[in-house]
């Protein structure tokens, strides 16, 4: 016989499967285990946990790539492309100044 789990909300018992519906476990809160020790690419010292990693990153002024969203990378890609092709405000101002200087000669 299968067992059923219940949740009590405001004094009413609700079956867990009805409360959570079709939500996957990935959408629910969970506890992450600590990270495995690894060697820092900056100093070579062994990082032994999340707290140590946070302290190490703060000391060396670095961040984790996971701190950035995909939108951030898309925005930076567009900015780099514009800078390379000379489509920034600074590049336009330089071109105008060069043209004015050439006309004055």
C-alpha positions in Angstrom: 0.0 0.0 0.0 1.4 3.4 -1.0 1.7 6.1 1.7 0.5 9.6 1.2 2.1 12.8 2.6 0.0 15.7 3.8 0.6 19.4 4.5 -1.3 21.4 7.2 -2.2 24.9 6.1 -4.5 27.0 8.3 -5.7 23.9 10.2 -6.6 22.0 7.0 -4.8 18.9 5.7 -4.0 19.0 2.0 -2.3 16.1 0.1 1.3 17.2 -0.9 0.7 16.2 -4.5 -2.3 18.5 -4.7 -0.5 21.4 -2.9 2.6 21.3 -5.1 0.6 20.4 -8.3 2.9 19.7 -11.3 5.8 21.7 -10.0 9.1 19.9 -10.3 11.3 19.6 -7.3 13.8 21.9 -9.1 11.4 24.8 -8.6 11.2 24.3 -4.9 13.6 25.6 -2.3 16.5 23.3 -1.6 19.8 23.3 0.4 23.0 23.2 -1.6 25.8 21.1 -0.2 29.2 22.8 0.4 31.6 22.9 -2.5 34.4 20.3 -2.9 37.9 21.7 -2.1 39.8 23.0 -5.2 43.0 24.9 -6.0 42.6 28.6 -6.6 43.8 29.6 -10.1 44.8 33.0 -8.6 47.1 32.0 -5.7 47.3 28.2 -5.8 45.9 27.8 -2.3 43.2 25.2 -1.6 39.7 26.7 -1.2 37.8 24.5 1.3 34.3 25.9 1.4 31.8 28.6 0.2 32.8 30.9 3.0 36.5 30.6 2.2 35.7 31.1 -1.5 33.7 34.3 -0.7 36.6 35.6 1.4 39.2 34.7 -1.2 37.2 36.4 -4.0 36.8 39.6 -1.9 40.5 39.7 -1.1 41.5 39.4 -4.7 38.7 41.6 -6.2 37.3 38.8 -8.4 33.8 37.5 -8.9 32.3 34.2 -10.0 31.0 33.9 -13.6 27.7 32.6 -12.1 27.1 36.1 -10.7 26.3 37.4 -14.2 23.1 36.8 -16.2 22.9 35.9 -19.9 21.4 39.4 -20.5 24.6 40.9 -19.1 26.8 39.0 -21.5 24.5 39.9 -24.4 24.7 43.6 -23.5 28.5 43.4 -23.2 28.7 41.6 -26.6 26.8 44.4 -28.3 29.0 47.1 -26.6 32.2 45.4 -27.7 30.8 45.0 -31.3 29.9 48.7 -31.4 33.4 49.7 -30.0 35.2 47.5 -32.6 33.2 48.9 -35.5 33.5 52.5 -34.3 29.8 53.0 -33.6 30.2 54.5 -30.1 29.7 58.2 -29.2 33.4 58.6 -28.6 34.3 57.2 -32.0 31.8 59.4 -33.7 33.1 62.5 -31.9 36.7 61.6 -33.0 35.6 61.3 -36.6 33.8 64.7 -36.5 36.8 66.3 -34.9 39.1 64.8 -37.6 36.8 66.0 -40.4 36.7 69.6 -38.9 40.5 69.6 -38.6 40.9 68.4 -42.2 38.5 71.1 -43.5 40.4 73.8 -41.6 43.6 73.0 -43.4 
